[in-house]
Amino acid sequence: MSSDKEQEYFSDGISEEILNVLAKIPKLQVTSRSSAFAYKDTKINISEVAKILGVKTYSKAV
């Protein structure tokens, strides 16, 4: 990637695609993109975001 903005756009696209694929699994409840991305540029840690959104299980990139 040639810039941080391009890399951000690319990673957002991958994240959105993962959400879309997971949402197709019948017994899996997936948080909406708008809810998940609302915390993208905040300093709130993922555990706290999960509590706010009522999420029981989450995945994070390393």
N, C-alpha and C positions, 0 to 999 in steps of 0.2 A: 504494500500500500504506500502511496506517495504522501499522504497527509493524515493527521489525526482525525480529521472530519471524515475522510474516506473510510478509514478503519472503523470509526464509530458507526457509520452508515452500514458497513458490511456486517459488523457484529450485531447491530440491532436487527438486521434482516435475518440473520441466523437464529437469533433469539425468538423472533416472531414466528419463524417457520417451525421451530421446536414446539412452541406453544400450540400452533395450529395442528401439528401431528398428534401431540398428546391429547388435545381436545377431542379428537376423533375416537379415542378409546372410551367405549361406553361406560365403564364403571369408574372412570377417573374424572374427578372434578378439577378443572384447571382455572386458575385466576385469569381474568381478562387481561388483555394486553395493556389497556389503558390503566388498569389498577396496578399492574406489575411495573410498568414503565414510569408511573407517577413518582416513584422513589429512586429512579435511576441516578440522578445527580445530587442526591442528598447524602448526608453523613450518617444517616441512620443505618445501623448494621442489619444484616439480613434476618437475624433472629427476631429483632424488634419489628421489622416489616412483616414478617410471617405472623406475629401476634396480632398486629393491627389488621391484617387482611383475613385473619381466621384460618391461616394455612397450617395444616398439621405436618406435612412433609414437603421439603423443598430441595432443589438441586442448585449448586453454585459452581461456577467455573473456578479453576485454580490458577 
